[in-house]
Amino acid sequence: METNTTTSRIRIADLNEIDRRGARTVRIHNTEIAVFRLSDGSVRALENRCPHKGGRLSEGMICGSAVHCPLHDWKIDLSTGRALEPDTGCVTAYPTEIDNESGAVYIVI
């Protein structure tokens, strides 16, 4: 069996276009992705739906390294996409890169 290890870097924004502790959404290959900028300036990206009831995570509040779903306050880890205990479930987390020279933000697919 052969596996596809080809990855793509897709430019989604300039870093200064995403507020600290803010989010924006992008659509890539029919998937809506929430892009978050944490208070330390780092950027994380998750599939934009809570594993519980499908709430838009981009509309949730960032607290530390988690986002709170706006529907039922589930906390989703921004690095892994996993729901924090006592809840269970997971969404896809996407690697991100920031070009230090240009400030461009990329999602790695």
C-alpha positions in Angstrom: 0.0 0.0 0.0 1.3 3.4 -0.9 0.6 6.5 1.2 0.5 10.1 0.0 2.9 12.2 2.0 2.6 15.3 -0.1 1.8 18.4 2.0 0.8 21.9 0.9 1.3 25.2 2.6 -1.6 27.4 2.0 -1.3 31.1 2.8 -4.3 32.2 4.7 -3.5 35.7 6.2 -1.0 38.1 7.4 -0.3 37.8 11.1 -1.4 41.4 11.7 -4.8 40.6 10.2 -5.6 38.3 13.1 -6.2 40.0 16.5 -4.5 38.5 19.6 -7.1 36.2 21.3 -9.1 36.5 18.1 -10.2 34.2 15.2 -11.0 34.2 11.6 -12.3 31.5 9.3 -11.0 30.2 5.9 -12.5 27.5 3.7 -10.0 25.0 2.2 -11.2 22.0 0.1 -14.8 22.4 1.4 -13.7 22.4 5.0 -14.2 25.5 7.2 -11.2 26.1 9.4 -11.0 28.4 12.4 -7.7 30.2 12.7 -6.8 31.5 16.2 -4.1 33.8 17.4 -3.2 33.2 21.0 -2.1 35.9 23.5 1.6 34.9 23.0 1.2 35.6 19.2 1.2 32.0 18.1 -1.4 30.7 15.6 -3.5 27.5 15.8 -6.0 26.1 13.3 -8.9 23.7 13.9 -11.8 22.4 12.0 -14.5 25.0 12.8 -17.0 22.7 14.5 -17.3 21.4 18.0 -17.4 17.6 18.2 -20.4 17.8 20.6 -23.1 19.7 18.6 -21.2 21.3 15.7 -20.9 24.8 17.3 -18.6 27.2 15.4 -15.4 27.3 17.4 -14.4 30.5 15.7 -17.2 32.2 17.7 -15.9 30.9 21.0 -13.7 32.5 23.6 -10.0 31.7 23.8 -8.8 30.9 27.3 -5.1 30.0 27.5 -4.5 27.2 25.0 -8.2 26.2 24.6 -11.3 27.6 22.9 -14.7 27.4 24.6 -17.5 26.3 22.3 -20.1 29.0 22.2 -23.0 26.5 22.4 -22.3 24.4 25.5 -18.9 25.7 26.8 -17.0 22.5 25.8 -13.2 23.3 26.0 -11.2 22.3 22.9 -7.4 22.1 23.0 -6.1 24.4 20.3 -3.0 22.3 19.6 -4.6 18.9 19.4 -8.3 19.5 18.7 -9.3 17.2 21.6 -12.1 18.1 24.0 -10.8 18.6 27.5 -12.2 16.4 30.3 -14.8 15.6 31.4 -15.9 15.9 27.7 -14.7 13.6 24.9 -14.3 14.0 21.2 -11.9 15.6 18.7 -11.8 17.8 15.7 -9.0 18.0 13.1 -6.1 20.3 14.1 -4.0 21.7 11.3 -0.3 22.6 11.6 0.4 26.3 11.1 3.5 28.2 10.1 4.4 31.9 10.3 7.0 33.4 8.0 9.0 35.6 10.3 10.2 37.9 7.5 6.8 38.6 5.8 4.4 37.8 8.6 2.5 35.5 6.3 0.5 32.8 8.1 0.2 29.3 6.4 -1.8 26.2 7.1 -0.1 22.9 6.3 -2.5 20.5 4.6 
